Structures are given as structure tokens and as C-alpha cells.
Amino acid sequence: MLTFNGGAVATTIDLTPELERFAQECVDDGLYNDVSDVIRSGLRLLQEQQEARRAFEATLREAEEEADRDGWLTTDEVMADLDAVIKKHRR
């Protein structure tokens, strides 16, 4: 169990023994000043991953809305378009 004071509120985090060892190894290797830095770094990575996931999902929604608005293509139609582009650039 680790307790961090990140300002006005202290936070207690329960880590598995493996995660505690890993965090301490990161500090011992000189990669971080303390375990709090390791945890903050991990949370920043998680935040970036979540933001990327949300952006990807938004892109998928936009593509679906565009397809609903402009129409869908079958796989055969997409392949025919790709073949035409490839053929055009080979000339």
C-alpha cells in the first residue's frame, strides 16, 4: 500500500507485490525520483491511451455518419477502386 500526497488530497494506492517491485526498480534504475513519479507516469500513459481511444472512436463515428449520408461501398467496389488506382499509377 502506497500513500501519495499530490497536493490538497492524499491518495492511497494498493499495488500488487509485482507492481510495487517494478515501481521500485524504476526508481532504483534512476528512471524516476520516487514511486510517486512512476505512478504519475503510468497515469499519464493511461490518459494518453484513453484520449487516443476516444479520438479513434470519434473518427469511426464520423466515418459511419459519412457512410450513412453518402452511401456504403461493398468490399468488391473498394477492391475495384484500389485496382484502378494501382493500374493508373503503373502506367
N, CA, C and O of each residue as an XYZ file, in Angstrom:
364
protein
N       0.851     -1.173      0.000
C       0.000      0.000      0.000
C       0.899      1.239      0.000
O       1.825      1.356      0.803
N       0.606      2.146     -0.908
C       1.379      3.381     -1.021
C       0.448      4.559     -0.810
O      -0.691      4.550     -1.276
N       0.926      5.561     -0.115
C       0.139      6.770      0.080
C       0.897      7.926     -0.553
O       2.083      8.123     -0.288
N       0.204      8.686     -1.391
C       0.800      9.814     -2.098
C       0.093     11.086     -1.685
O      -1.123     11.102     -1.493
N       0.851     12.137     -1.553
C       0.267     13.436     -1.275
C       0.518     14.303     -2.498
O       1.597     14.873     -2.662
N      -0.491     14.394     -3.353
C      -0.351     15.144     -4.588
C      -0.888     16.557     -4.488
O      -1.289     17.134     -5.499
N      -0.907     17.109     -3.333
C      -1.424     18.454     -3.155
C      -2.351     18.482     -1.971
O      -1.951     18.182     -0.846
N      -3.595     18.843     -2.226
C      -4.558     19.002     -1.141
C      -5.057     17.669     -0.600
O      -5.494     17.590      0.548
N      -4.994     16.620     -1.418
C      -5.576     15.341     -1.007
C      -4.518     14.248     -1.101
O      -3.798     14.161     -2.096
N      -4.423     13.419     -0.071
C      -3.539     12.256     -0.111
C      -4.315     11.086     -0.703
O      -5.504     10.915     -0.433
N      -3.633     10.288     -1.509
C      -4.253      9.147     -2.153
C      -3.512      7.889     -1.747
O      -2.282      7.852     -1.763
N      -4.252      6.869     -1.387
C      -3.664      5.583     -1.050
C      -3.928      4.618     -2.182
O      -5.058      4.489     -2.653
N      -2.872      3.937     -2.619
C      -2.976      3.012     -3.732
C      -2.472      1.650     -3.282
O      -1.378      1.536     -2.729
N      -3.268      0.624     -3.519
C      -2.857     -0.751     -3.242
C      -2.277     -1.342     -4.514
O      -2.972     -1.454     -5.524
N      -1.011     -1.719     -4.470
C      -0.356     -2.344     -5.609
C      -0.059     -3.797     -5.287
O       0.164     -4.163     -4.133
N      -0.059     -4.621     -6.329
C       0.372     -5.993     -6.127
C       1.859     -5.967     -5.794
O       2.546     -4.998     -6.116
N       2.360     -7.009     -5.160
C       3.803     -7.046     -4.871
C       4.648     -6.895     -6.139
O       5.703     -6.260     -6.107
N       4.195     -7.470     -7.249
C       4.938     -7.366     -8.503
C       5.010     -5.917     -8.983
O       6.058     -5.461     -9.439
N       3.895     -5.198     -8.881
C       3.897     -3.792     -9.315
C       4.726     -2.928     -8.377
O       5.413     -2.008     -8.819
N       4.662     -3.221     -7.091
C       5.497     -2.470     -6.144
C       6.967     -2.680     -6.462
O       7.745     -1.726     -6.467
N       7.358     -3.935     -6.731
C       8.751     -4.232     -7.083
C       9.140     -3.508     -8.359
O      10.217     -2.918     -8.436
N       8.272     -3.548     -9.360
C       8.568     -2.882    -10.625
C       8.754     -1.384    -10.435
O       9.703     -0.798    -10.957
N       7.847     -0.770     -9.687
C       7.947      0.672     -9.443
C       9.246      1.005     -8.731
O       9.916      1.980     -9.072
N       9.598      0.201     -7.748
C      10.839      0.456     -7.011
C      12.058      0.236     -7.903
O      13.047      0.960     -7.790
N      11.994     -0.760     -8.790
C      13.099     -0.982     -9.735
C      13.286      0.221    -10.649
O      14.415      0.597    -10.962
N      12.182      0.824    -11.078
C      12.270      2.025    -11.924
C      12.991      3.145    -11.193
O      13.785      3.875    -11.787
N      12.711      3.278     -9.897
C      13.386      4.292     -9.079
C      14.849      3.909     -8.902
O      15.736      4.743     -9.083
N      15.107      2.651     -8.550
C      16.477      2.185     -8.328
C      17.341      2.318     -9.571
O      18.543      2.564     -9.476
N      16.719      2.152    -10.753
C      17.445      2.288    -12.020
C      17.701      3.748    -12.382
O      18.370      4.030    -13.377
N      17.181      4.669    -11.591
C      17.397      6.089    -11.836
C      16.464      6.687    -12.864
O      16.674      7.813    -13.315
N      15.429      5.942    -13.243
C      14.494      6.446    -14.245
C      13.521      7.464    -13.655
O      13.024      8.342    -14.361
N      13.255      7.339    -12.361
C      12.303      8.216    -11.674
C      12.878      8.586    -10.316
O      13.701      7.857     -9.762
N      12.438      9.726     -9.779
C      12.909     10.179     -8.474
C      12.331      9.360     -7.335
O      13.007      9.092     -6.342
N      11.071      8.964     -7.487
C      10.414      8.187     -6.432
C       9.231      7.444     -7.048
O       8.907      7.619     -8.222
N       8.597      6.613     -6.228
C       7.487      5.799     -6.719
C       6.324      6.674     -7.166
O       5.594      6.304     -8.086
N       6.141      7.813     -6.541
C       5.081      8.730     -6.965
C       5.274      9.138     -8.422
O       4.308      9.221     -9.180
N       6.529      9.392     -8.815
C       6.802      9.738    -10.210
C       6.451      8.583    -11.147
O       5.951      8.804    -12.250
N       6.715      7.348    -10.704
C       6.382      6.177    -11.514
C       4.867      6.101    -11.718
O       4.391      5.888    -12.833
N       4.131      6.275    -10.643
C       2.666      6.205    -10.714
C       2.128      7.313    -11.607
O       1.257      7.066    -12.441
N       2.637      8.540    -11.444
C       2.179      9.655    -12.291
C       2.460      9.371    -13.757
O       1.625      9.651    -14.618
N       3.642      8.813    -14.047
C       3.991      8.494    -15.427
C       3.034      7.455    -15.995
O       2.581      7.580    -17.133
N       2.726      6.436    -15.208
C       1.780      5.418    -15.649
C       0.401      5.997    -15.900
O      -0.266      5.635    -16.869
N      -0.024      6.891    -15.030
C      -1.334      7.517    -15.214
C      -1.354      8.414    -16.443
O      -2.367      8.493    -17.138
N      -0.230      9.098    -16.720
C      -0.167      9.924    -17.938
C      -0.284      9.040    -19.179
O      -0.979      9.392    -20.131
N       0.399      7.889    -19.166
C       0.297      6.970    -20.304
C      -1.129      6.459    -20.478
O      -1.631      6.370    -21.599
N      -1.773      6.127    -19.374
C      -3.165      5.677    -19.422
C      -4.066      6.781    -19.961
O      -4.967      6.523    -20.759
N      -3.819      8.010    -19.520
C      -4.605      9.146    -20.004
C      -4.425      9.315    -21.514
O      -5.401      9.523    -22.235
N      -3.175      9.225    -21.998
C      -2.918      9.351    -23.431
C      -3.625      8.234    -24.204
O      -4.198      8.472    -25.267
N      -3.578      7.020    -23.662
C      -4.232      5.883    -24.308
C      -5.740      6.102    -24.384
O      -6.353      5.834    -25.417
N      -6.334      6.579    -23.314
C      -7.775      6.826    -23.298
C      -8.149      7.929    -24.277
O      -9.167      7.831    -24.962
N      -7.333      8.982    -24.349
C      -7.603     10.067    -25.294
C      -7.498      9.563    -26.731
O      -8.314      9.924    -27.579
N      -6.494      8.728    -27.004
C      -6.342      8.160    -28.348
C      -7.529      7.263    -28.688
O      -8.016      7.286    -29.818
N      -8.001      6.473    -27.721
C      -9.156      5.611    -27.946
C     -10.396      6.440    -28.246
O     -11.161      6.118    -29.154
N     -10.593      7.520    -27.471
C     -11.762      8.379    -27.711
C     -11.684      9.040    -29.085
O     -12.694      9.156    -29.780
N     -10.481      9.474    -29.477
C     -10.315     10.094    -30.792
C     -10.593      9.078    -31.902
O     -11.231      9.405    -32.903
N     -10.113      7.848    -31.720
C     -10.352      6.797    -32.707
C     -11.838      6.490    -32.819
O     -12.367      6.350    -33.922
N     -12.510      6.387    -31.680
C     -13.948      6.125    -31.702
C     -14.705      7.262    -32.374
O     -15.677      7.020    -33.090
N     -14.272      8.499    -32.151
C     -14.912      9.642    -32.808
C     -14.711      9.564    -34.321
O     -15.626      9.866    -35.087
N     -13.519      9.159    -34.748
C     -13.247      9.003    -36.176
C     -14.137      7.925    -36.779
O     -14.663      8.084    -37.881
N     -14.301      6.826    -36.045
C     -15.188      5.766    -36.536
C     -16.629      6.251    -36.658
O     -17.316      5.945    -37.632
N     -17.081      7.013    -35.655
C     -18.452      7.548    -35.713
C     -18.612      8.491    -36.901
O     -19.627      8.451    -37.597
N     -17.610      9.340    -37.133
C     -17.666     10.266    -38.265
C     -17.707      9.505    -39.583
O     -18.458      9.863    -40.490
N     -16.897      8.452    -39.687
C     -16.880      7.656    -40.920
C     -18.224      6.963    -41.133
O     -18.717      6.881    -42.258
N     -18.806      6.473    -40.056
C     -20.115      5.822    -40.169
C     -21.183      6.827    -40.580
O     -22.038      6.523    -41.412
N     -21.137      8.029    -39.998
C     -22.098      9.070    -40.373
C     -21.929      9.460    -41.828
O     -22.913      9.670    -42.537
N     -20.678      9.559    -42.279
C     -20.414      9.886    -43.681
C     -20.945      8.784    -44.588
O     -21.547      9.060    -45.626
N     -20.721      7.542    -44.195
C     -21.212      6.423    -44.999
C     -22.734      6.402    -45.035
O     -23.331      6.130    -46.077
N     -23.358      6.687    -43.905
C     -24.825      6.735    -43.883
C     -25.342      7.853    -44.782
O     -26.375      7.711    -45.438
N     -24.610      8.966    -44.803
C     -25.019     10.118    -45.593
C     -24.726      9.911    -47.082
O     -25.567     10.194    -47.936
N     -23.507      9.407    -47.383
C     -23.052      9.325    -48.771
C     -23.187      7.935    -49.379
O     -23.030      7.768    -50.589
N     -23.472      6.955    -48.563
C     -23.615      5.583    -49.053
C     -22.410      4.722    -48.704
O     -21.303      5.205    -48.467
N     -22.684      3.426    -48.686
C     -21.659      2.445    -48.344
C     -21.118      1.814    -49.611
O     -21.811      1.756    -50.627
N     -19.880      1.340    -49.555
C     -19.295      0.586    -50.657
C     -19.120     -0.858    -50.218
O     -18.829     -1.138    -49.055
N     -19.301     -1.762    -51.156
C     -19.029     -3.163    -50.845
C     -17.531     -3.398    -50.918
O     -16.784     -2.566    -51.434
N     -17.103     -4.528    -50.401
C     -15.683     -4.880    -50.482
C     -15.247     -4.977    -51.936
O     -14.147     -4.547    -52.283
N     -16.090     -5.534    -52.785
C     -15.756     -5.653    -54.210
C     -15.577     -4.278    -54.852
O     -14.683     -4.085    -55.677
N     -16.425     -3.330    -54.473
C     -16.302     -1.967    -55.022
C     -15.005     -1.306    -54.563
O     -14.336     -0.633    -55.348
N     -14.660     -1.494    -53.316
C     -13.408     -0.925    -52.793
C     -12.219     -1.546    -53.510
O     -11.299     -0.839    -53.919
N     -12.235     -2.861    -53.665
C     -11.131     -3.544    -54.349
C     -11.020     -3.084    -55.803
O      -9.910     -2.915    -56.307
N     -12.132     -2.883    -56.472
C     -12.109     -2.411    -57.859
C     -11.514     -1.007    -57.926
O     -10.713     -0.714    -58.814
N     -11.897     -0.146    -56.998
C     -11.325      1.207    -56.954
C      -9.825      1.156    -56.708
O      -9.067      1.878    -57.355
N      -9.386      0.306    -55.774
C      -7.954      0.178    -55.491
C      -7.201     -0.355    -56.707
O      -6.123      0.135    -57.043
N      -7.772     -1.355    -57.356
C      -7.137     -1.901    -58.561
C      -6.998     -0.831    -59.631
O      -5.977     -0.772    -60.315
N      -8.011      0.016    -59.785
C      -7.955      1.090    -60.785
C      -6.863      2.098    -60.444
O      -6.143      2.553    -61.333
N      -6.735      2.445    -59.188
C      -5.691      3.390    -58.772
C      -4.310      2.794    -59.010
O      -3.416      3.474    -59.514
N      -4.134      1.539    -58.654
C      -2.841      0.872    -58.855
C      -2.512      0.797    -60.337
O      -1.384      1.074    -60.743
N      -3.486      0.427    -61.135
C      -3.283      0.320    -62.589
C      -2.908      1.667    -63.171
O      -2.027      1.746    -64.027
N      -3.562      2.731    -62.721
C      -3.290      4.083    -63.223
C      -1.863      4.508    -62.896
O      -1.203      5.144    -63.718
N      -1.383      4.167    -61.711
C      -0.034      4.602    -61.302
C       1.058      3.710    -61.882
O       2.231      4.082    -61.837
N       0.722      2.582    -62.406
C       1.719      1.706    -63.029
C       2.032      2.154    -64.450
O       3.065      1.774    -65.001
N       1.176      2.940    -65.039
C       1.378      3.394    -66.432
C       2.524      4.327    -66.564
O       2.818      4.791    -67.665
